Structure formats: structure tokens, C-alpha cells
């Protein structure tokens, strides 16, 4: 395995955790492929991907093609003579790219495939109330997340799991699974298993509208939704205050089971805590963010904000 020439493809922190483990065990990463630098923030300064920053810190060559079909990029990629390509949280690869290495190209996905194919598996397993998830390595083919499975590792989802805590657990487990997969392929003992394609749970990309809280669902479902969106992309709601509307992000909350006759979405203060009336009880908001303000706990928020009796969330 030490002699494998590896090209790594990825972008966010999750991918960086995997790349770091590959480098730290002494494997030969000959190049990294990641997204082009993008303008971000108020100053629109160019931002480098997490994977690029780490690769450069390790002296690994970085390729940033705008198009994965560019002949110049393909020529560069071929010069590294990779035995295998490892893909983590990147983009769909054209066949001309994933067919380059003689030992193939495999992807690490943060779910137990075939369930939760798609862009946001970590978020959706929590939102949907799953009790277990895991990571899967599979050979890339011409569709998204459908290739033959190489290895899988299952882990439990804890009672108060958030997308952030599960992300870190899966990154650690995923790094080990990638190493095991590289060892398996290097030894010539891999036995890919075709994925079934019926009754599959999806993990579609989350857009702004998707992340908006629906207050007319159950207390349990709202609680899962907020945890499944925390800390990113973050669940949000509209606060109606003095005739104006404000988009409020909610990072953490505590469900309180209770019987009441209050209007759904109405706001109630108790011992300097913000509680929202929902089906089956109240949702006590612990951390939130007002537009153009920093993230803060409810007590900090109430130091500078005064709710009216008519205020509500929708």
C-alpha cells in the first residue's frame, strides 16, 4: 500500500480530515484536485478550500480546474501517473476522469449506501430520526452514489446528535475506512457489491427554503430538524415583531413536553428563557442569531431585545 500513487479529490473540512489521515500514515499523495478559489464575504476576497490549504501546507501539488473535462487539466492529471484516485465530498466526475487510474477511483460517502445518496446525508439521517448511520466506500460509476460498494462501517446516532457532532464522528470513522479500502485494493482482494436500487432514502441538497422551520409539525420533529441543521446550514424562522419580519437562525433548542392551548408559533418567556408553543409542548430556544448580529444564547439575546405579546414565529 505504501507504493500506491494517490490522487485525492475533495473540498470541505470533512475531506481534509480524510486527506490528513492518509498523509499522516505515510501514504504517497501525488496531487490534490479541489475547487477553484471563490470570492466570499463582504470584501469578496478569494477564499481557498480547506483541502487546498492543507495540501499546500504539506507541499502537495494542487489542481483547480474550472471544468473537469478541460484537456489541459486532463493532461496534468495523467502526468501524476496515479494508481488510484480517492474522492471525498467533491463533485460528480466525468468518465474520462474516473477511468484514468489503473486501479480505479473510489468515493467515501457519509451514509450506509444505498440509503441517503445525495449531497446532505449527515443532515437528513438526523432530521428523519434514524438511529444508525455510517460511511461507505464505493467505486465511482456514471451516476451519483450508485457504484459498487467496497466497504462499510456502521455507527449509532446518539439521542441529542447534531449535524456537527455526527460530521466529526463520521470523518474519523471515514478516514479509517479509506485506509482499509486502500489496503484492500492494493492487495487485490476487493470484491465490489452492486447496490440495490429500490426503496432508497434520498439525501437531497439543502436549500434556504428547505432549512426553514415548519412550526406546525410535532415537537419531536422540530427538535430533530434543528439538530440536523446545526451548525450548518442552520435552521431558520421568521420573527414577526412590531409589524416587521426578521429572519432568525436557531442553532440549539430543548424540547419540553407539555399540554397547552397556546397558538402554534407564539412566543412565551419563562425565567429569561424563550419558549415557542408547538404541537406537544414548547421548544425552548438556547442559541440563536439575529440578522447582522453574532450567535448568542437566549439570555444574551434578551439583554438587548424585548418581545411584544403579539410577537410570533412562522
N, C-alpha and C positions, 0 to 999 in steps of 0.2 A: 504493500500500500504506500510505503514511503516514496516509491519511484513514480507514482501517478502524477501526471502533469494536469493540474486542475484549473479550469477557468470558472470563476464564481460570478453569478449574476444576481443582483439584488439592489434594494434601495433603502428601506427604513431601518430603524433600530433593531427590529426583530431579525432582519437579515444580518445586521452587523454582529449580533450575538453569535450567530452560527459561524460566520466567517472568522471571527476571533478565535473560536474553539478550534477550527481547522488549522489556523496558523499556529496556535499555541502548542498543539501536539506535534508540530514539526512537519506537516504535510506541505507539499510544494504547490502553492497557488501562483500560477504564472501570470495571471491577469484577472482584472475585475471589470465587469461591464455594469454600468449603472446609468441612471437618467442624466440628461443634460442639466447643468445648473439653471435654477429658475429664480426670477425676481420674487422677493417676498417682503412683507412688512410695509410700514409707511414709507420708508425710503426706497422701496423696491430694489434693494441690494440683491445681487446674485447669491443664492444660497446653495451650498454643496450638500449632496445627500450624505446621510450618516455613513453609508458604506464607503463612499468616496473618501471621506475624512479619515476613516480608519485605514483604508488601503494605502493612502498616501503616507500615513504615519509609519507604515511598515515597509515602505519602498516598493509597493506592488504597482505595476503599470495599470492605468485606468483608461478604459474606453467609454466614451459617452456619445453614442450615435443618436442622431435625431430619428433616423429610420433604421430599423434592423435589417432592411433589405439593401441598404447602400452598398455598392460594390467596394468602395474604399474601406468601409467597416468590415465587410466580409473578408477582404484580403488581409487586413490587420489581424482579425481573429484567427485566421488559418495559420498565420506565421508563428503563433504560440504553440502550435502542434499539441493541443490538449488531448489527453487520453479520455477525459470525461468533463462534462460541464454540470455544475451544481447550481440550481435556480431556487431562490428563496424570495418571496414577496417582490416579484418583478412584473413583467408584462408578458402577454402571450407571444411566444416565439414562432416565427415562420419556420417551415420545414427546412429551408436552406440553412438555418442556424442550428437547430437541434440535431441535425444529421451530421454535423461536422466531426465530432469526436468519434473515434473508432469504438469506444466502449459506451457511447450513448450520452444522453442528457437526462438527468432526473431532477425532480422538483420536491421540495419539502412543503407540505400543506398542513395548516394548523387545524385539522379535524380528522375524524375517523372516516375517511372516504369509504364508500361513495357519498355518505351524508355530508351536508354542508359544503358542497362545491360552491365556489364563488369567492367574492372579494372580502367578505366580513365574517368568517366562521367563528371567530372568538366572540364577537358581539352577539351573534344570533343564538349560539348554544345557551348563553345565559338568559337572554330575552325569552327564549322558548322553554326555559325551565328544565333543561337537560341535567342529568345527574352525573354524566361522564362525558369526556371528550378525549382528545389525544392528538397525535401527529402521525402523518403518513408520508412515506417517500414513494414516488411512482415515476415511471418512465413517461416522458412527455410525448404526446401524440398531436394530432391535428385539431383537437378540441380542447376546451378548458377543463382541467382537473379530471380528465376521464381515462388517463393512461393506466397501464397495468401496474398493480401495486407491488412494491418490493418489500417494504417492512412497515409495521405499525406499532405504536406504543400508546396504551390507554392510561388515562389518569382520571381521578374523581374530581368533580366540581364541588367546591365547598359551599356551605349554606349561604354565606354572605359574600360570595365571589364577585369581583368586579372584572370588567374587561382588562383593566390594568394589571391586577394580580394574576389573572389567568394568562395574560400575554407573557409575563415573566416566567411562569411555570413552564409554559409550552416552549418558550425559547430555550430554556435549559434542557428539557427533555428532547427537544428537536435537534439540538446540537449533538447530543449523544447518538440519536438515531441516524443523523447524517454520517457520522463517523462509522457506525455499524454498517451502513449501506455502502460506503466507500470500500470497506473491508470485504464485504460480500461480493461486490463487483470485481474487485481486484483479484479475489481468489477464484473467480469464475464459477461461483456456486449460486448465483442469483436464480430465482425461479419465479418470475413475474406472474401475478394472478390477475386475470381480467376482471374489471369491475362490473357489477350488475348495473342495470340502467333503469330499473323500475322502482316506483315509490321512493324517490330520492328527496331528502330535505335540502333545500337550497339556502345559500348564504349570500343573497344579493347585495350589491353595493349600497351603502347607506348615504342618502342624500339629505339635504337640510330638512325637507318636509318629512322624511322618514323619522328623523330624530325628534320631532315634536311630540310632546306628551299628550296622550288622549286621556282626559280625566274621567271619562265615563266607563272605563273598564275597571276590573277589580283591583283592590288594594294590592294583592299579591302580584298581579301582572304589571302594575305601575312600578312597584318596587324592583322587579326583575328588569324592567325596561331601563330604569335609571342606572342600575348597576351594570347592565350590559352596554351602556353608552358612556360609562365613566372610566377614565378621564377623557377619552376621545371616542367619537366626535362630540360627545356631551349632549344629554337630553336637554330640551329647552321648552319653554312655555311662554305664553303672552300674559303679562300682568296688566290688568285694567285698573288704572289709578287716576282719579280726578279727571276723567274724560279722555285720558291719553293711554296709549298702549306701549308697553316696553317688553322686548324680548329678553327673558331671564334664563340663564343657564343654571341647571341644578346638577351638582356633582354627587352629592351624597344625601341620603334621606333614610329615615327609620319608619317602618310601618307600625302603626298602632291599631290593633283590632278593637273595634268599639261599635256600639249601636247608637245611631243619631238620626236626626230628622233635618239636618242642615242641607242646604243646596250644594250639589256637587260642584267643586271648584272654589267654594267660598273659603275665605282665609280667617283663621282664628288664632289669637295669641294666647299662650299659656306659659307663665314663668319665663318670659322673654324667649319663647320658642315659637316658630312659625309652623302652624299646622293647617293642612288643606283637607277639607272634607271630601271623601271619596266613597265609593261603594264598599262597605265592610269596615269602615273606620276612618282613620286620619293618616295622612302622610306627613311626618314631621321633617321639615327641611333642615338639614345640618350645614350644608355648604352650598353657596350659590354665587352668582356673578351678575351684577347689573351692567347694562351696556356701558362700555368705556371705563369700567371700574375693575379693580382686581378681584380675584376669587377670595371670598371671605366666609367665616362661619356666621350663623344666624344672629348671634349676639352682636358681633361686629357690625353686621348689616343694619340691625335695629338701632345702633347708636346714631345713625345719620338718616334713618328713613322711618317715616310714620305712616302706617297703614290706616286707611279710612274703612268704616264699617261696610261700605258698598264695594270695596275692592274685591276682585276675584281673579282666578287664573282660568285660562281657556286654551 
